[in-house]
Every structure is written in C-alpha cells, then in structure tokens.
C-alpha cells in the first residue's frame, strides 16, 4: 500500500484547529494503513504512538495546556503498551484524539489563545493574499509589539516563521496532489517570485520543490 504522506500533517492540522470530523476521518484512514502494512501488533502500536506524538504537538500549537497534554500522553502510551488486541488499540487511539481536540476547543482557550488561533486560521485560508502583522494589529486595535509578543508566546514561534510554516505545508500538499507548475504554486502560497519560493522551500525542507515532488511521485 502506498503511504499517504499528506495524511499526518492533515491530521495534525485537524487536531490543532479542533476539526473533529476531519480528524476522525484521517485517523481512521491511518489506522487502516497500519493494519494493512503489518500483522505485527507491536509494529502497529509503535506507528500509532508516532502518530499521536505529532497530534500532541498540534494540540499544543492549538492552545491546549502543555502540562495536561504531556501527562495524559504518558498515560496514553502506558495504556497502549498494555493492550493485547488491535481493535482495543484503535479504540484507545480514537478516544485519545477526541480528548486532544477537547483540550483545544475554542471555548476552552484563553483570550490570547483564541486570538492567535484565529489569526493562524486566517493566514492559512488567505495565503495567496497574505496580510502583515501590522494589518492584524490595526484590525485588533493593539500595538504591533504587543501582538508580536503574544503571537510568539502562544504559537511557539514568531509570526513570520508561522507564515513560512503554513506556506510550506500548503506547498507540500499542492506538489503532491496537483500537477501545477512551481510558479503557480508559489503564487498560491503568496510568493510572487518562483526563485524566492524555491529558496524558502529548500531552507525549510532541505530539498527543492521539484526534488520533493519527484521523491513522492
């Protein structure tokens, strides 16, 4: 079975943005892939643990409380290690993803966490016509310095780095799922210069967009 490279970032994004239906769908597909790839229960559970590690990082980015996420992840790993059947393992993984999404539900976030989550969601939805930190600050009627510090504290990275991450994530999906030319993909993720897009992509992933596409063809 061909590995679906886009699934893990997609699942992580669904957890980060508390998109429950999408997370359930992607996790179900992951569990099916694990079952088809190996009959060894230990191998399957190891792959589940790796997948959940990406999900807890996403939950933290989404505003979930770090101490709770960390402590509950240890409990999840201990429980998973003791299970003796694949159906039981899948149920535990499904319940754990539901719990992570509970931790990042917008109603449970602080005002700062909700604000940053809203900005990140808007950035991802408007990469082709990106807005600056200054524009967001003006709309929110706060200083640029205050918004910059708040964003970095909640997201774990500066505003500019988050924009780069989202651009790279979107570009990877387009490279794998479409036959668009590099210039067209650059424009879709908000970069007018193909050479700048190639340089930024290589800086993030260590390969050019063309090399990335060939490796996953």
Protein Blocks (a to p, Z undefined) as FASTA:
>chain_A
ZZdfklmmmmmmmmmnopaklmmmmmmmmmmmmmmmpccfklmmmmmmmmmmmmmmmmmm
nopafklmmmmmmmmmmmmmmpcbfklmmmmmmmmmmmmmmmmgmklpcfklmmmmmmmm
mmmmmmmlccdfklmmmmnopafklmmmmmmmmnopafklmmmmmmmmmmmmmmmmmccd
fklmmmmnopablklmmmmmmmmnopafklmmmmmZZ
